[in-house]
Amino acid sequence: MAGDPHGDKTHEEPQAQEDLGQQQTAQDQPQVSGTDWEKAVAVRDEKTAALEAQVAEAARNAEAAEQLRNQIAELKA
């Protein structure tokens, strides 16, 4: 701003302090043990498999709906 004795430096310092705070927070977090990591990966894999099954089911439903639409169209023709 005009007449600001600090110029743009006042805007840079809070960002630097924020970055430092984020680094310290990351360092303060506990490390995940191998067993916990494996459990987390297993849970993720189960969720992924469930979602993939839902996608496959939706695809089958879409195909069935398309077949029914075609049958309806044939009957109307």
Short mmCIF file of the C-alpha atoms (twelve columns), coordinates in Angstrom:
data_MODEL
# 
_entry.id   MODEL 
# 
loop_
_atom_site.group_PDB 
_atom_site.id 
_atom_site.type_symbol 
_atom_site.label_atom_id 
_atom_site.label_alt_id 
_atom_site.label_comp_id 
_atom_site.label_asym_id 
_atom_site.label_seq_id 
_atom_site.Cartn_x 
_atom_site.Cartn_y 
_atom_site.Cartn_z 
_atom_site.pdbx_PDB_model_num 
ATOM 1  C CA . MET A 1  0.000   0.000   0.000   1 
ATOM 2  C CA . ALA A 2  1.102   3.545   -0.507  1 
ATOM 3  C CA . GLY A 3  2.830   4.965   2.542   1 
ATOM 4  C CA . ASP A 4  3.351   1.513   4.096   1 
ATOM 5  C CA . PRO A 5  6.766   1.631   5.783   1 
ATOM 6  C CA . HIS A 6  7.121   -2.132  5.575   1 
ATOM 7  C CA . GLY A 7  6.318   -2.474  1.881   1 
ATOM 8  C CA . ASP A 8  5.618   -5.998  0.621   1 
ATOM 9  C CA . LYS A 9  7.795   -7.664  3.263   1 
ATOM 10 C CA . THR A 10 4.904   -7.822  5.732   1 
ATOM 11 C CA . HIS A 11 3.058   -10.114 3.340   1 
ATOM 12 C CA . GLU A 12 5.987   -12.515 2.919   1 
ATOM 13 C CA . GLU A 13 6.737   -13.091 6.602   1 
ATOM 14 C CA . PRO A 14 3.379   -14.654 7.562   1 
ATOM 15 C CA . GLN A 15 3.707   -17.107 4.656   1 
ATOM 16 C CA . ALA A 16 7.191   -18.107 5.804   1 
ATOM 17 C CA . GLN A 17 5.922   -18.588 9.359   1 
ATOM 18 C CA . GLU A 18 3.003   -20.639 8.059   1 
ATOM 19 C CA . ASP A 19 5.357   -22.864 6.039   1 
ATOM 20 C CA . LEU A 20 7.539   -23.375 9.104   1 
ATOM 21 C CA . GLY A 21 4.484   -24.293 11.164  1 
ATOM 22 C CA . GLN A 22 3.425   -26.875 8.591   1 
ATOM 23 C CA . GLN A 23 6.888   -28.428 8.596   1 
ATOM 24 C CA . GLN A 24 6.911   -28.646 12.381  1 
ATOM 25 C CA . THR A 25 3.436   -30.194 12.397  1 
ATOM 26 C CA . ALA A 26 4.541   -32.846 9.906   1 
ATOM 27 C CA . GLN A 27 7.563   -33.655 12.055  1 
ATOM 28 C CA . ASP A 28 5.449   -33.905 15.217  1 
ATOM 29 C CA . GLN A 29 3.149   -36.546 13.734  1 
ATOM 30 C CA . PRO A 30 3.886   -40.092 14.889  1 
ATOM 31 C CA . GLN A 31 5.269   -42.557 12.395  1 
ATOM 32 C CA . VAL A 32 2.888   -45.278 11.231  1 
ATOM 33 C CA . SER A 33 4.077   -48.757 12.115  1 
ATOM 34 C CA . GLY A 34 4.366   -51.430 9.452   1 
ATOM 35 C CA . THR A 35 1.369   -53.324 10.821  1 
ATOM 36 C CA . ASP A 36 -0.813  -50.218 10.887  1 
ATOM 37 C CA . TRP A 37 0.280   -49.378 7.356   1 
ATOM 38 C CA . GLU A 38 -0.598  -52.877 6.146   1 
ATOM 39 C CA . LYS A 39 -4.024  -52.632 7.787   1 
ATOM 40 C CA . ALA A 40 -4.644  -49.261 6.165   1 
ATOM 41 C CA . VAL A 41 -3.651  -50.633 2.771   1 
ATOM 42 C CA . ALA A 42 -5.904  -53.674 3.275   1 
ATOM 43 C CA . VAL A 43 -8.863  -51.439 4.174   1 
ATOM 44 C CA . ARG A 44 -8.178  -49.282 1.129   1 
ATOM 45 C CA . ASP A 45 -8.010  -52.361 -1.096  1 
ATOM 46 C CA . GLU A 46 -11.326 -53.646 0.298   1 
ATOM 47 C CA . LYS A 47 -13.005 -50.303 -0.370  1 
ATOM 48 C CA . THR A 48 -11.562 -50.254 -3.882  1 
ATOM 49 C CA . ALA A 49 -12.853 -53.768 -4.577  1 
ATOM 50 C CA . ALA A 50 -16.311 -52.846 -3.276  1 
ATOM 51 C CA . LEU A 51 -16.428 -49.751 -5.470  1 
ATOM 52 C CA . GLU A 52 -15.272 -51.716 -8.500  1 
ATOM 53 C CA . ALA A 53 -18.065 -54.229 -7.841  1 
ATOM 54 C CA . GLN A 54 -20.570 -51.381 -7.712  1 
ATOM 55 C CA . VAL A 55 -19.262 -50.042 -11.025 1 
ATOM 56 C CA . ALA A 56 -19.573 -53.499 -12.605 1 
ATOM 57 C CA . GLU A 57 -23.134 -53.828 -11.287 1 
ATOM 58 C CA . ALA A 58 -24.032 -50.401 -12.635 1 
ATOM 59 C CA . ALA A 59 -22.609 -51.358 -16.027 1 
ATOM 60 C CA . ARG A 60 -24.697 -54.551 -16.077 1 
ATOM 61 C CA . ASN A 61 -27.790 -52.534 -15.142 1 
ATOM 62 C CA . ALA A 62 -27.066 -50.031 -17.890 1 
ATOM 63 C CA . GLU A 63 -26.712 -52.858 -20.422 1 
ATOM 64 C CA . ALA A 64 -29.962 -54.448 -19.258 1 
ATOM 65 C CA . ALA A 65 -31.742 -51.095 -19.493 1 
ATOM 66 C CA . GLU A 66 -30.436 -50.592 -23.009 1 
ATOM 67 C CA . GLN A 67 -31.673 -54.050 -24.060 1 
ATOM 68 C CA . LEU A 68 -35.110 -53.279 -22.633 1 
ATOM 69 C CA . ARG A 69 -35.206 -49.946 -24.467 1 
ATOM 70 C CA . ASN A 70 -34.359 -51.760 -27.703 1 
ATOM 71 C CA . GLN A 71 -37.142 -54.300 -27.091 1 
ATOM 72 C CA . ILE A 72 -39.599 -51.473 -26.417 1 
ATOM 73 C CA . ALA A 73 -38.543 -49.743 -29.598 1 
ATOM 74 C CA . GLU A 74 -39.012 -52.966 -31.592 1 
ATOM 75 C CA . LEU A 75 -42.481 -53.468 -30.143 1 
ATOM 76 C CA . LYS A 76 -43.488 -49.909 -31.017 1 
ATOM 77 C CA . ALA A 77 -42.169 -50.239 -34.569 1 
# 
